[in-house]
């Protein structure tokens, strides 16, 4: 997927501000604004393709626990759906009910002797961006630039200009969210249908 560098993002914020350079403290503030706004964008949807993992096999721990982290795999930020077998390959796949706590997802009514693994839909963790980052999501890029600049203006007491930039940023994010909504209307990745079969003990 397309990415941009933090340097590209910083240069755009600088261009929006119209200043030749920022102080060291301002540079740090801008980086903090970018990370805060990236988390905000990330949380607006569970279906960003960049962070969405579908049907990844995970080893079950004691009592049907799927932990957040397993060696060699991405850390899970949010569990979405858990299946007995690989989903979206055939018409009928049994889906587990589960609850989440600080240890991970606990599958309900599972017979652990029959299942040593489960297949998980989840959202990967959002990385923390640094000045050396080369993985700024392209879909967040313009939102992050205008939103971080709005935060910078607000910090500087320029609230009217900040509101204008906030609206511009919101427009960019809304356009990306609309793409996700259009895709979601055409697939069943995050749509769960409750049936007699998937409510039964496994």
Contact map, one row per residue, 1 for C-alpha under 8 A:
1110000000000000000000000000000000000000000000000100000000000000000000000000000000000000000000000000000000000000000000000000000000000000000000000000000000000000000000000000000000000000000000000000000000
1111000000000000000000000000000000000000000000000000000000000000000000000000000000000000000000000000000000000000000000000000000000000000110000000000000000000000000000000000000000000000000000000000000000
1111100000000000000000000000000000000000000000000000000000000000000000000000000000000000000000000000000000000000000000000000000000000111110000000000000000000000000000000000000000000000000000000000000000
0111110110000000000000000000000000000000000000000000000000000000000000000000000000000000000000000000000000000000000000000000000000000111110010000000000000000000000000000000000000000000000000000000000000
0011111110000000000000000000000000000000000000000000000000000000000000000000000000000000000000000000000000000000000000000000000000011111000000000000000000000000000000000000000000000000000000000000000000
0001111111000000000000000000000000000000000000000000000000000000000000000000000000000000000000000000000000000000000000000000000011111111000000000000000000000000000000000000000000000000000000000000000000
0000111111100000000000000000000000000000000000000000000000000000000000000000000000000000000000000000000000000000000000000000000000111000000000000000000000000000000000000000000000000000000000000000000000
0001111111110000000000000000000000000000000000000000000000000000000000000000000000000000000000000000000000000000000000000000000000000000000000000000000000000000000000000000000000000000000000000000000000
0001111111111000000000000000000000000000000000000000000000000000000000000000000000000000000000000000000000000000000000000000000000000000000010011000000000000000000000000000000000000000000000000000000000
0000011111111100000000000000010000000000000000000000000000000000000000000000000000000000000000000000000000000000000000000000000000000000000000001000000000000000000000000000000000000000000000000000000000
0000001111111110000000000000000000000000000000000000000000000000000000000000000000000000000000000000000000000000000000000000000000000000000000000000000000000000000000000000000000000000000000000000000000
0000000111111111000000000000000000000000000000000000000000000000000000000000000000000000000000000000000000000000000000000000000000000000000000001000000000000000000000000000000000000000000000000000000000
0000000011111111100000000000000000000000000000000000000000000000000000000000000000000000000000000000000000000000000000000000000000000000000000001101100000000000000000000000000000000000000000000000000000
0000000001111111111111000000000000000000000000000000000000000000000000000000000000000000000000000000000000000000000000000000000000000000000000000000000000000000000000000000000000000000000000000000000000
0000000000111111111000000000000000000000000000000000000000000000000000000000000000000000000000000000000000000000000000000000000000000000000000000000000000000000000000000000000000000000000000000000000000
0000000000011111110000000000000000000000000000000000000000000000000000000000000000000000000000000000000000000000000000000000000000000000000000000100100000000000000000000000000000000000000000000000000000
0000000000001111111000000000000000000000000000000000000000000000000000000000000000000000000000000000000000000000000000000000000000000000000000000000100000000000000000000000000000000000000000000000000000
0000000000000111111100000000000000000000000000000000000000000000000000000000000000000000000000000000000000000000000000000000000000000000000000000000000000000000000000000000000000000000000000000000000000
0000000000000110111111000000000000000000000000000000000000000000000000000000000000000000000000000000000000000000000000000000000000000000000000000000000000000000000000000000000000000000000000000000000000
0000000000000100011111000000000000000000000000000000000000000000000000000000000000000000000000000000000000000000000000000000000000000000000000000000000000000000000000000000000000000000000000000000000000
0000000000000100001111100000000000000000000000000000000000000000000000000000000000000000000000000000000000000000000000000000000000000000000000000000000000000000000000000000000000000000000000000000000000
0000000000000100001111111110000000000000000000000000000000000000000000000000000000000000000000000000000000000000000000000000000000000000000000000000000000000000000000000000000000000000000000000000000000
0000000000000000000011111110000000000000000000000000000000000000000000000000000000000000000000000000000000000000000000000000000000000000000000000000000000000000000000000000000000000000000000000000000000
0000000000000000000001111111000000000000000000000000000000000000000000000000000000000000000000000000000000000000000000000000000000000000000000000000000000000000000000000000000000000000000000000000000000
0000000000000000000001111111100000000000000000000000000000000000000000000000000000000000000000000000000000000000000000000000000000000000000000000000000000000000000000000000000000000000000000000000000000
0000000000000000000001111111110000000000000000000000000000000000000000000000000000000000000000000000000000000000000000000000000000000000000000000000000000000000000000000000000000000000000000000000000000
0000000000000000000001111111111000000000000000000000000000000000000000000000000000000000000000000000000000000000000000000000000000000000000000000000000000000000000000000000000000000000000000000000000000
0000000000000000000000011111111100000000000000000000000000000000000000000000000000000000000000000000000000000000000000000000000000000000000000000000000000000000000000000000000000000000000000000000000000
0000000000000000000000001111111110000000000000000000000000000000000000000000000000000000000000000000000000000000000000000000000000000000000000000000000100000000000000000000000000000000000000000000000000
0000000001000000000000000111111111000000000000000000000000000000000000000000000000000000000000000000000000000000000000000000000000000000000000000001100100000000000000000000000000000000000000000000000000
0000000000000000000000000011111111100000000000000000000000000000000000000000000000000000000000000000000000000000000000000000000011100000000000000000000000000000000000000000000000000000000000000000000000
0000000000000000000000000001111111110000000000000000000000000000000000000000000000000000000000000000000000000000000000000000000000000000000000000000000000000000000000000000000000000000000000000000000000
0000000000000000000000000000111111111000000000000000000000000000000000000000000000000000000000000000000000000000000000000000000000000000000000000011001100000000000000000000000000000000000000000000000000
0000000000000000000000000000011111111100000000000000000000000000000000000000000000000000000000000000000000000000000000000000000010000000000000011011000000000000000000000000000000000000000000000000000000
0000000000000000000000000000001111111110000000000000000000000000000000000000000000000000000000000000000000000000000000000000000110000000000000000000000000000000000000000000000000000000000000000000000000
0000000000000000000000000000000111111111000000000000000000000000000000000000000000000000000000000000000000000000000000000000000000000000000000000000000000000000000000000000000000000000000000000000000000
0000000000000000000000000000000011111111100000000000000000000000000000000000000000000000000000000000000000000000000000000000000000000000000000010011000000000000000000000000000000000000000000000000000000
0000000000000000000000000000000001111111110000000000000000000000000000000000000000000000000000000000000000000000000000000000000000000000000100010000000000000000000000000000000000000000000000000000000000
0000000000000000000000000000000000111111111000000000000000000000000000000000000000000000000000000000000000000000000000000000010000000000000000000000000000000000000000000000000000000000000000000000000000
0000000000000000000000000000000000011111111100000000000000000000000000000000000000000000000000000000000000000000000000000000000000000000000000000000000000000000000000000000000000000000000000000000000000
0000000000000000000000000000000000001111111110000000000000000000000000000000000000000000000000000000000000000000000000000000000000000000000100000000000000000000000000000000100000000000000000000000000000
0000000000000000000000000000000000000111111111010000000000000000000000000000000000000000000000000000000000000000000000000000010000000000000000000000000000000000000000000000000000000000000000000000000000
0000000000000000000000000000000000000011111111000000000000000000000000000000000000000000000000000000000000000000000000000000000000000000000000000000000000000000000000000000000000000000000000000000000000
0000000000000000000000000000000000000001111111000000000000000000000000000000000000000000000000000000000000000000000000000000000000000000000000000000000000000000000000000000000000000000000000000000000000
0000000000000000000000000000000000000000111111110000000000000000000000000000000000000000000000000000000000000000000000000000000000000000000000000000000000000000000000000000000010000000000000000000000000
0000000000000000000000000000000000000000011111110001000000000000000000000000000000000000000000000000000000000000000000000010000000000000000000000000000000000000000000000000000000000000000000000000000000
0000000000000000000000000000000000000000000011111011000000000000000000000000000000000000000000000000000000000000000000000010000000000000000000000000000000000000000000000000000000010000000001000000000000
0000000000000000000000000000000000000000010011111111000000000000000000000000000000000000000000000000000000000000000000000000000000000000000000000000000000000000000000000000000000010000000000000000000000
0000000000000000000000000000000000000000000000111111000000000000000000000000000000000000000000000000000000000000000000000000000000000000000000000000000000000000000000000000000000000000000000000000000000
1000000000000000000000000000000000000000000000011111000000000000000000000000000000000000000000000000000000000000000000000000000000000000000000000000000000000000000000000000000000000000000000000000000000
0000000000000000000000000000000000000000000000111111100000000000000000000000000000000000000000000000000000000000000000000011110000000000000000000000000000000000000000000000000000000000000000000000000000
0000000000000000000000000000000000000000000001111111110000000000000000000000000000000000000000000000000000000000000000001111000000000000000000000000000000000000000000000000000000000000000000000000000000
0000000000000000000000000000000000000000000000000011111100000000000000000000000000000000000000000000000000000000000000011111000000000000000000000000000000000000000000000000000000000000000000000000000000
0000000000000000000000000000000000000000000000000001111100000000000000000000000000000000000000000000000000000000000000011100000000000000000000000000000000000000000000000000000000000000000010000000000000
0000000000000000000000000000000000000000000000000000111110000000000000000000000001100110000000000000000000000000000000111000000000000000000000000000000000000000000000000000000000000000000000000000000000
0000000000000000000000000000000000000000000000000000111111000000000000000000000000000100000000000000000000000000000000111000000000000000000000000000000000000000000000000000000000000000000000000000000000
0000000000000000000000000000000000000000000000000000001111100000000000000000000000000100000000000000000000000000000011110000000000000000000000000000000000000000000000000000000000000000000000000000000000
0000000000000000000000000000000000000000000000000000000111110000010001000000000000000000000000000000000000000000000011110000000000000000000000000000000000000000000000000000000000000000000000000000000000
0000000000000000000000000000000000000000000000000000000011111000010000000000000000000000000000000000000000000000000111000000000000000000000000000000000000000000000000000000000000000000000000000000000000
0000000000000000000000000000000000000000000000000000000001111111111000000000000000000000000000000000000000000000001111000000000000000000000000000000000000000000000000000000000000000000000000000000000000
0000000000000000000000000000000000000000000000000000000000111111111000000000000000000000000000000000000000000000000100000000000000000000000000000000000000000000000000000000000000000000000000000000000000
0000000000000000000000000000000000000000000000000000000000011111100000000000000000000000000000000000000000000000000000000000000000000000000000000000000000000000000000000000000000000000000000000000000000
0000000000000000000000000000000000000000000000000000000000011111100000000000000000000000000000000000000001100101000000000000000000000000000000000000000000000000000000000000000000000000000000000000000000
0000000000000000000000000000000000000000000000000000000000011111110000000000000000000000000000000000000001110101000000000000000000000000000000000000000000000000000000000000000000000000000000000000000000
0000000000000000000000000000000000000000000000000000000000011111111000000000000000000000000000000000001111100000000000000000000000000000000000000000000000000000000000000000000000000000000000000000000000
0000000000000000000000000000000000000000000000000000000001111001111100000000000000000000000000000000000111100000000001000000000000000000000000000000000000000000000000000000000000000000000000000000000000
0000000000000000000000000000000000000000000000000000000000011000111111000000000000000000000000000000001110000000000000000000000000000000000000000000000000000000000000000000000000000000000000000000000000
0000000000000000000000000000000000000000000000000000000000000000011111000011100000000000000000000000001110000000000000000000000000000000000000000000000000000000000000000000000000000000000000000000000000
0000000000000000000000000000000000000000000000000000000000000000001111101111000000000000000000000000000000000000000000000000000000000000000000000000000000000000000000000000000000000000000000000000000000
0000000000000000000000000000000000000000000000000000000001000000001111111110000000000000000000000000000000000000000000000000000000000000000000000000000000000000000000000000000000000000000000000000000000
0000000000000000000000000000000000000000000000000000000000000000000011111000000000000000000000000000000000000000000000000000000000000000000000000000000000000000000000000000000000000000000000000000000000
0000000000000000000000000000000000000000000000000000000000000000000001111100000000000000000000000000000000000000000000000000000000000000000000000000000000000000000000000000000000000000000000000000000000
0000000000000000000000000000000000000000000000000000000000000000000011111110000000000000000000000000000000000000000000000000000000000000000000000000000000000000000000000000000000000000000000000000000000
0000000000000000000000000000000000000000000000000000000000000000000011011111000000000000000000000000000000000000000000000001100000000000000000000000000000000000000000000000000000000000000000000000000000
0000000000000000000000000000000000000000000000000000000000000000000111001111100000000000000000000000000000000000000000000001100000000000000000000000000000000000000000000000000000000000000000000000000000
0000000000000000000000000000000000000000000000000000000000000000000110000111111000000000000000000000000000000000000000000111100000000000000000000000000000000000000000000000000000000000000000000000000000
0000000000000000000000000000000000000000000000000000000000000000000100000011111000000000000000000000000000000000000000000111100000000000000000000000000000000000000000000000000000000000000000000000000000
0000000000000000000000000000000000000000000000000000000000000000000000000001111100000000000000000000000000000000000000000111000000000000000000000000000000000000000000000000000000000000000000000000000000
0000000000000000000000000000000000000000000000000000000000000000000000000001111111000000000000000001000010000000000000011110000000000000000000000000000000000000000000000000000000000000000000000000000000
0000000000000000000000000000000000000000000000000000000000000000000000000000011111000000000000000000000000000000000000011110000000000000000000000000000000000000000000000000000000000000000001000000000000
0000000000000000000000000000000000000000000000000000000000000000000000000000001111100000000000110000000000000000000000011100000000000000000000000000000000000000000000000000000000000000000001000000000000
0000000000000000000000000000000000000000000000000000001000000000000000000000001111110000000000111100000000000000000001111000000000000000000000000000000000000000000000000000000000000000000000000000000000
0000000000000000000000000000000000000000000000000000001000000000000000000000000011111110000011110000000000000000000001110000000000000000000000000000000000000000000000000000000000000000000000000000000000
0000000000000000000000000000000000000000000000000000000000000000000000000000000001111100000011110000000000000000001011100000000000000000000000000000000000000000000000000000000000000000000000000000000000
0000000000000000000000000000000000000000000000000000000000000000000000000000000000111110000011000000000000000000000001100000000000000000000000000000000000000000000000000000000000000000000000000000000000
0000000000000000000000000000000000000000000000000000001110000000000000000000000000111111100010000000000000000000000000100000000000000000000000000000000000000000000000000000000000000000000000000000000000
0000000000000000000000000000000000000000000000000000001000000000000000000000000000101111110010000000000000000000000000100000000000000000000000000000000000000000000000000000000000000000000000000000000000
0000000000000000000000000000000000000000000000000000000000000000000000000000000000000111111010000000000000000000000000000000000000000000000000000000000000000000000000000000000000000000000000000000000000
0000000000000000000000000000000000000000000000000000000000000000000000000000000000000111111000000000000000000000000000000000000000000000000000000000000000000000000000000000000000000000000000000000000000
0000000000000000000000000000000000000000000000000000000000000000000000000000000000000011111110000000000000000000000000000000000000000000000000000000000000000000000000000000000000000000000000000000000000
0000000000000000000000000000000000000000000000000000000000000000000000000000000000000001111110000000000000000000000000000000000000000000000000000000000000000000000000000000000000000000000000000000000000
0000000000000000000000000000000000000000000000000000000000000000000000000000000000000000011111000000000000000000000000000000000000000000000000000000000000000000000000000000000000000000000000000000000000
0000000000000000000000000000000000000000000000000000000000000000000000000000000000111111011111100000000000000000000000000000000000000000000000000000000000000000000000000000000000000000000000000000000000
0000000000000000000000000000000000000000000000000000000000000000000000000000000000111000000111110000000000000000000000000000000000000000000000000000000000000000000000000000000000000000000000000000110000
0000000000000000000000000000000000000000000000000000000000000000000000000000000011110000000011111000000000000000000000000000000000000000000000000000000000000000000000000000000000000000000000000000010000
0000000000000000000000000000000000000000000000000000000000000000000000000000000011110000000001111100000000110000000000000000000000000000000000000000000000000000000000000000000000000000000000000000010001
0000000000000000000000000000000000000000000000000000000000000000000000000000000001000000000000111110000000110000000000000000000000000000000000000000000000000000000000000000000000000000000000000000001000
0000000000000000000000000000000000000000000000000000000000000000000000000000000001000000000000011111000011110000000000000000000000000000000000000000000000000000000000000000000000000000000000000000000000
0000000000000000000000000000000000000000000000000000000000000000000000000000000000000000000000001111100011110000000000000000000000000000000000000000000000000000000000000000000000000000000000000000000000
0000000000000000000000000000000000000000000000000000000000000000000000000000001000000000000000000111111111000000000000000000000000000000000000000000000000000000000000000000000000000000000000000000000000
0000000000000000000000000000000000000000000000000000000000000000000000000000000000000000000000000011111111000000000000000000000000000000000000000000000000000000000000000000000000000000000000000000000000
0000000000000000000000000000000000000000000000000000000000000000000000000000000000000000000000000001111100000000000000000000000000000000000000000000000000000000000000000000000000000000000000000000000000
0000000000000000000000000000000000000000000000000000000000000000101100000000000000000000000000000001111110000000000000000000000000000000000000000000000000000000000000000000000000000000000000000000000000
0000000000000000000000000000000000000000000000000000000000000000111100000000000000000000000000000001111111000000000000000000000000000000000000000000000000000000000000000000000000000000000000000000000000
0000000000000000000000000000000000000000000000000000000000000000111100000000001000000000000000000111101111100000000000000000000000000000000000000000000000000000000000000000000000000000000000000000000000
0000000000000000000000000000000000000000000000000000000000000011110000000000000000000000000000000111100111110000000000000000000000000000000000000000000000000000000000000000000000000000000000000000000000
0000000000000000000000000000000000000000000000000000000000000011110000000000000000000000000000011110000011111100000000000000000000000000000000000000000000000000000000000000000000000000000000000000000000
0000000000000000000000000000000000000000000000000000000000000001000000000000000000000000000000011110000001111100000000000000000000000000000000000000000000000000000000000000000000000000000000000000000010
0000000000000000000000000000000000000000000000000000000000000000000000000000000000000000000000000000000000111110000000000000000000000000000000000000000000000000000000000000000000000000000000000000000011
0000000000000000000000000000000000000000000000000000000000000011000000000000000000000000000000000000000000111111001000000000000000000000000000000000000000000000000000000000000000000000000000000000000011
0000000000000000000000000000000000000000000000000000000000000000000000000000000000000000000000000000000000001111111000000000000000000000000000000000000000000000000000000000000000000000000000000000000001
0000000000000000000000000000000000000000000000000000000000000011000000000000000000000000000000000000000000000111111100000000000000000000000000000000000000000000000000000000000000000000000000000000000000
0000000000000000000000000000000000000000000000000000000000000000000000000000000000000000000000000000000000000011111100000000000000000000000000000000000000000000000000000000000000000000000000000000000000
0000000000000000000000000000000000000000000000000000000000000000000000000000000000000000000000000000000000000011111100000000000000000000000000000000000000000000000000000000000000000000000000000000000000
0000000000000000000000000000000000000000000000000000000000010000000000000000000000010000000000000000000000000111111111000000000000000000000000000000000000000000000000000000000000000000000000000000000000
0000000000000000000000000000000000000000000000000000000000111000000000000000000000000000000000000000000000000001111111000000000000000000000000000000000000000000000000000000000000000000000000000000000000
0000000000000000000000000000000000000000000000000000000011110000000000000000000000010000000000000000000000000000001111100000000000000000000000000000000000000000000000000000000000000000000000000000000000
0000000000000000000000000000000000000000000000000000000011110000010000000000000001111000000000000000000000000000001111110000000000000000000000000000000000000000000000000000000000000000000000000000000000
0000000000000000000000000000000000000000000000000000001111000000000000000000000001111110000000000000000000000000000011111000000000000000000000000000000000000000000000000000000000000000000000000000000000
0000000000000000000000000000000000000000000000000000111111000000000000000000001111100000000000000000000000000000000001111100000000000000000000000000000000000000000000000000000000000000000000000000000000
0000000000000000000000000000000000000000000000000001111100000000000000000000001111000000000000000000000000000000000000111110000000000000000000000000000000000000000000000000000000000000000000000000000000
0000000000000000000000000000000000000000000000000001110000000000000000000001111110000000000000000000000000000000000000011111000000000000000000000000000000000000000000000000000000000000000000000000000000
0000000000000000000000000000000000000000000001100011100000000000000000000001111100000000000000000000000000000000000000001111100000000000000000000000000000000000000000000000000000000000000000000000000000
0000000000000000000000000000000000000000000000000011100000000000000000000111110000000000000000000000000000000000000000000111110000000000000000000000000000000000000000000000000000000000000000000000000000
0000000000000000000000000000000000000000000000000010000000000000000000000111100000000000000000000000000000000000000000000011111000000000000000000000000000000000000000000000000000000000000000000000000000
0000000000000000000000000000000000000010010000000010000000000000000000000000000000000000000000000000000000000000000000000001111100000000000000000000000000000000000000000000000000000000000000000000000000
0000000000000000000000000000000000000000000000000000000000000000000000000000000000000000000000000000000000000000000000000000111110000000000000000000000000000000000000000000000000000000000000000000000000
0000000000000000000000000000000000100000000000000000000000000000000000000000000000000000000000000000000000000000000000000000011111000000000000000000000000000000000000000000000000000000000000000000000000
0000010000000000000000000000001001100000000000000000000000000000000000000000000000000000000000000000000000000000000000000000001111111001000000000000000000000000000000000000000000000000000000000000000000
0000010000000000000000000000001000000000000000000000000000000000000000000000000000000000000000000000000000000000000000000000000111111000000000000000000000000000000000000000000000000000000000000000000000
0000011000000000000000000000001000000000000000000000000000000000000000000000000000000000000000000000000000000000000000000000000011111000000000000000000000000000000000000000000000000000000000000000000000
0000111000000000000000000000000000000000000000000000000000000000000000000000000000000000000000000000000000000000000000000000000011111100000000000000000000000000000000000000000000000000000000000000000000
0000111000000000000000000000000000000000000000000000000000000000000000000000000000000000000000000000000000000000000000000000000011111111000000000000000000000000000000000000000000000000000000000000000000
0011110000000000000000000000000000000000000000000000000000000000000000000000000000000000000000000000000000000000000000000000000000011111000000000000000000000000000000000000000000000000000000000000000000
0011110000000000000000000000000000000000000000000000000000000000000000000000000000000000000000000000000000000000000000000000000000001111100000000000000000000000000000000000000000000000000000000000000000
0011110000000000000000000000000000000000000000000000000000000000000000000000000000000000000000000000000000000000000000000000000010001111110110000000000000000000000000000000000000000000000000000000000000
0111000000000000000000000000000000000000000000000000000000000000000000000000000000000000000000000000000000000000000000000000000000000011111110000000000000000000000000000000000000000000000000000000000000
0111000000000000000000000000000000000000000000000000000000000000000000000000000000000000000000000000000000000000000000000000000000000001111111000000000000000000000000000000000000000000000000000000000000
0000000000000000000000000000000000000000000000000000000000000000000000000000000000000000000000000000000000000000000000000000000000000000111111000000000000000000000000000000000100000000000000000000000000
0000000000000000000000000000000000000100100000000000000000000000000000000000000000000000000000000000000000000000000000000000000000000001111111110000000000000000000000000000100000000000000000000000000000
0001000010000000000000000000000000000000000000000000000000000000000000000000000000000000000000000000000000000000000000000000000000000001111111111000000000000000000000000000000000000000000000000000000000
0000000000000000000000000000000000000000000000000000000000000000000000000000000000000000000000000000000000000000000000000000000000000000011111111100000000000000000000001001000000000000000000000000000000
0000000000000000000000000000000000000000000000000000000000000000000000000000000000000000000000000000000000000000000000000000000000000000000111111110000000000000000000011111100000000000000000000000000000
0000000010000000000000000000000001001100000000000000000000000000000000000000000000000000000000000000000000000000000000000000000000000000000111111111000000000000000000001000000000000000000000000000000000
0000000011011000000000000000000001000000000000000000000000000000000000000000000000000000000000000000000000000000000000000000000000000000000011111111100000000000000000001000000000000000000000000000000000
0000000000001001000000000000000000000000000000000000000000000000000000000000000000000000000000000000000000000000000000000000000000000000000001111111110000000000000011011000000000000000000000000000000000
0000000000000000000000000000000011001000000000000000000000000000000000000000000000000000000000000000000000000000000000000000000000000000000000111111111000000000000011001100000000000000000000000000000000
0000000000001000000000000000010011001000000000000000000000000000000000000000000000000000000000000000000000000000000000000000000000000000000000011111111100000000000000000000000000000000000000000000000000
0000000000001001100000000000010000000000000000000000000000000000000000000000000000000000000000000000000000000000000000000000000000000000000000001111111110000000010010000000000000000000000000000000000000
0000000000000000000000000000000000000000000000000000000000000000000000000000000000000000000000000000000000000000000000000000000000000000000000000111111111000000111111000000000000000000000000000000000000
0000000000000000000000000000000010000000000000000000000000000000000000000000000000000000000000000000000000000000000000000000000000000000000000000011111111100000010000000000000000000000000000000000000000
0000000000000000000000000000110010000000000000000000000000000000000000000000000000000000000000000000000000000000000000000000000000000000000000000001111111110000010000000000000000000000000000000000000000
0000000000000000000000000000000000000000000000000000000000000000000000000000000000000000000000000000000000000000000000000000000000000000000000000000111111111110110000000000000000000000000000000000000000
0000000000000000000000000000000000000000000000000000000000000000000000000000000000000000000000000000000000000000000000000000000000000000000000000000011111111110010000000000000000000000000000000000000000
0000000000000000000000000000000000000000000000000000000000000000000000000000000000000000000000000000000000000000000000000000000000000000000000000000001111111100000000000000000000000000000000000000000000
0000000000000000000000000000000000000000000000000000000000000000000000000000000000000000000000000000000000000000000000000000000000000000000000000000000111111100000000000000000000000000000000000000000000
0000000000000000000000000000000000000000000000000000000000000000000000000000000000000000000000000000000000000000000000000000000000000000000000000000000011111110000000000000000000000000000000000000000000
0000000000000000000000000000000000000000000000000000000000000000000000000000000000000000000000000000000000000000000000000000000000000000000000000000000011111111110000000000000000000000000000000000000000
0000000000000000000000000000000000000000000000000000000000000000000000000000000000000000000000000000000000000000000000000000000000000000000000000000000011001111111000000000000000000000000000000000000000
0000000000000000000000000000000000000000000000000000000000000000000000000000000000000000000000000000000000000000000000000000000000000000000000000000000000000111111100000000000000000000000000000000000000
0000000000000000000000000000000000000000000000000000000000000000000000000000000000000000000000000000000000000000000000000000000000000000000000000000010010000111111110000000000000000000000000000000000000
0000000000000000000000000000000000000000000000000000000000000000000000000000000000000000000000000000000000000000000000000000000000000000000000000000111111000111111111000000000000000000000000000000000000
0000000000000000000000000000000000000000000000000000000000000000000000000000000000000000000000000000000000000000000000000000000000000000000000000000010000000011111111100000000000000000000000000000000000
0000000000000000000000000000000000000000000000000000000000000000000000000000000000000000000000000000000000000000000000000000000000000000000000000000010000000001111111110000000000000000000000000000000000
0000000000000000000000000000000000000000000000000000000000000000000000000000000000000000000000000000000000000000000000000000000000000000000000000110110000000000111111111000000000000000000000000000000000
0000000000000000000000000000000000000000000000000000000000000000000000000000000000000000000000000000000000000000000000000000000000000000000000000110010000000000011111111100000000000000000000000000000000
0000000000000000000000000000000000000000000000000000000000000000000000000000000000000000000000000000000000000000000000000000000000000000000000000000000000000000001111111110000000000000000000000000000000
0000000000000000000000000000000000000000000000000000000000000000000000000000000000000000000000000000000000000000000000000000000000000000000000100100000000000000000111111111000000000000000000000000000000
0000000000000000000000000000000000000000000000000000000000000000000000000000000000000000000000000000000000000000000000000000000000000000000001111110000000000000000011111111100000000000000000000000000000
0000000000000000000000000000000000000000000000000000000000000000000000000000000000000000000000000000000000000000000000000000000000000000000000100010000000000000000001111111110000000000000000000000000000
0000000000000000000000000000000000000000000000000000000000000000000000000000000000000000000000000000000000000000000000000000000000000000000000100000000000000000000000111111111000000000000000000000000000
0000000000000000000000000000000000000000000000000000000000000000000000000000000000000000000000000000000000000000000000000000000000000000000001100000000000000000000000011111111100000000000000000000000000
0000000000000000000000000000000000000000100000000000000000000000000000000000000000000000000000000000000000000000000000000000000000000000000100100000000000000000000000001111111110000000000000000000000000
0000000000000000000000000000000000000000000000000000000000000000000000000000000000000000000000000000000000000000000000000000000000000000000000000000000000000000000000000111111111000000000000000000000000
0000000000000000000000000000000000000000000000000000000000000000000000000000000000000000000000000000000000000000000000000000000000000000000000000000000000000000000000000011111111100000000000000000000000
0000000000000000000000000000000000000000000000000000000000000000000000000000000000000000000000000000000000000000000000000000000000000000001000000000000000000000000000000001111111110000000000000000000000
0000000000000000000000000000000000000000000010000000000000000000000000000000000000000000000000000000000000000000000000000000000000000000000000000000000000000000000000000000111111111000000000000000000000
0000000000000000000000000000000000000000000000000000000000000000000000000000000000000000000000000000000000000000000000000000000000000000000000000000000000000000000000000000011111111100000000000000000000
0000000000000000000000000000000000000000000000000000000000000000000000000000000000000000000000000000000000000000000000000000000000000000000000000000000000000000000000000000001111111110000000000000000000
0000000000000000000000000000000000000000000000110000000000000000000000000000000000000000000000000000000000000000000000000000000000000000000000000000000000000000000000000000000111111111000000000000000000
0000000000000000000000000000000000000000000000000000000000000000000000000000000000000000000000000000000000000000000000000000000000000000000000000000000000000000000000000000000011111111100000000000000000
0000000000000000000000000000000000000000000000000000000000000000000000000000000000000000000000000000000000000000000000000000000000000000000000000000000000000000000000000000000001111111110000000000000000
0000000000000000000000000000000000000000000000000000000000000000000000000000000000000000000000000000000000000000000000000000000000000000000000000000000000000000000000000000000000111111111000000000000000
0000000000000000000000000000000000000000000000000000000000000000000000000000000000000000000000000000000000000000000000000000000000000000000000000000000000000000000000000000000000011111111111000000000000
0000000000000000000000000000000000000000000000000000000000000000000000000000000000000000000000000000000000000000000000000000000000000000000000000000000000000000000000000000000000001111111100000000000000
0000000000000000000000000000000000000000000000000000000000000000000000000000000000000000000000000000000000000000000000000000000000000000000000000000000000000000000000000000000000000111111100000000000000
0000000000000000000000000000000000000000000000000000000000000000000000000000000000000000000000000000000000000000000000000000000000000000000000000000000000000000000000000000000000000011111110100000000000
0000000000000000000000000000000000000000000000000000000000000000000000000000000000000000000000000000000000000000000000000000000000000000000000000000000000000000000000000000000000000001111111110000000000
0000000000000000000000000000000000000000000000000000010000000000000000000000000000000000000000000000000000000000000000000000000000000000000000000000000000000000000000000000000000000001001111100000000000
0000000000000000000000000000000000000000000000100000000000000000000000000000000110000000000000000000000000000000000000000000000000000000000000000000000000000000000000000000000000000001000111110000000000
0000000000000000000000000000000000000000000000000000000000000000000000000000000000000000000000000000000000000000000000000000000000000000000000000000000000000000000000000000000000000000001111111000000000
0000000000000000000000000000000000000000000000000000000000000000000000000000000000000000000000000000000000000000000000000000000000000000000000000000000000000000000000000000000000000000000101111100000000
0000000000000000000000000000000000000000000000000000000000000000000000000000000000000000000000000000000000000000000000000000000000000000000000000000000000000000000000000000000000000000000000111110000000
0000000000000000000000000000000000000000000000000000000000000000000000000000000000000000000000000000000000000000000000000000000000000000000000000000000000000000000000000000000000000000000000011111011000
0000000000000000000000000000000000000000000000000000000000000000000000000000000000000000000000000000000000000000000000000000000000000000000000000000000000000000000000000000000000000000000000001111111000
0000000000000000000000000000000000000000000000000000000000000000000000000000000000000000000000000000000000000000000000000000000000000000000000000000000000000000000000000000000000000000000000000111111100
0000000000000000000000000000000000000000000000000000000000000000000000000000000000000000000001000000000000000000000000000000000000000000000000000000000000000000000000000000000000000000000000000011111100
0000000000000000000000000000000000000000000000000000000000000000000000000000000000000000000001110000000000000000000000000000000000000000000000000000000000000000000000000000000000000000000000000111111100
0000000000000000000000000000000000000000000000000000000000000000000000000000000000000000000000001000000000000000000000000000000000000000000000000000000000000000000000000000000000000000000000000111111110
0000000000000000000000000000000000000000000000000000000000000000000000000000000000000000000000000000000000000000000000000000000000000000000000000000000000000000000000000000000000000000000000000001111111
0000000000000000000000000000000000000000000000000000000000000000000000000000000000000000000000000000000000011100000000000000000000000000000000000000000000000000000000000000000000000000000000000000001111
0000000000000000000000000000000000000000000000000000000000000000000000000000000000000000000000010000000000001110000000000000000000000000000000000000000000000000000000000000000000000000000000000000000111
